[in-house]
């Protein structure tokens, strides 16, 4: 299982939100590159970089942060937040993203998202499936849809999606544990999906459990910044698996 720390960006700074609420913004570092280098120095290879300004603006905003981290570290970056057009996607890849995540676009403009899958392939396009009570949420989690989570993922899996980041909004930033039962259910229905768990990862027990149920990756955010999980613990986990 891949360990994937998260850096969320607002106004070029490293922040975290709770349940996607921008009013809960907490700044952890004004220099995201410093944070990314700490991850790299700990033996971590991957980074989940989210453009929260972009998610609000419905277009890529913080691509310079992506460019800086990609050019000054060896981290393999998946980038998301507000990617809505072919031009947004081009900018993200040209700025150094190895993968991009499409969430709202997969709901609101399925033909464009399908074209991305067909053009760039299943290794480079990730489906972002953010859920509230197993219903897909969009627009930076500001809107719920009437789409059920598992059929939504299954449909895109049949159309070529391999990687899915699934965030349980109720868990995000709460430090109350990951949605283990939801992920078990999802993997039971779609066992061949490469499921990346996101939201609520609080302890190394959560990390171990996500590994044991078959998640392909685990995104860890606030638990690192609030010192619930140390980078040394993550290093030891990476070595052990």
LINHU-V367842 format. One record per run of one state. SS is the DSSP state (2 for helix, 1 for strand, 0 for the rest). FROM is the first residue (numbers start at 0). LEN is the number of residues. If there is no record, write none. Layout:
SS|FROM|LEN ; SS|FROM|LEN
//
This chain:
0|0|1 ; 1|1|9 ; 0|10|2 ; 1|12|6 ; 0|18|2 ; 1|20|9 ; 0|29|2 ; 2|31|10 ; 0|41|4 ; 1|45|6 ; 2|51|6 ; 0|57|5 ; 2|62|10 ; 0|72|3 ; 1|75|5 ; 0|80|5 ; 2|85|9 ; 0|94|4 ; 1|98|4 ; 0|102|1 ; 2|103|5 ; 0|108|1 ; 2|109|11 ; 0|120|4 ; 1|124|8 ; 0|132|2 ; 1|134|4 ; 0|138|4 ; 1|142|6 ; 2|148|10 ; 0|158|4 ; 1|162|6 ; 0|168|11 ; 2|179|10 ; 0|189|4 ; 1|193|5 ; 0|198|5 ; 2|203|10 ; 0|213|3 ; 1|216|4 ; 0|220|1 ; 2|221|4 ; 0|225|5 ; 2|230|10 ; 0|240|1
//
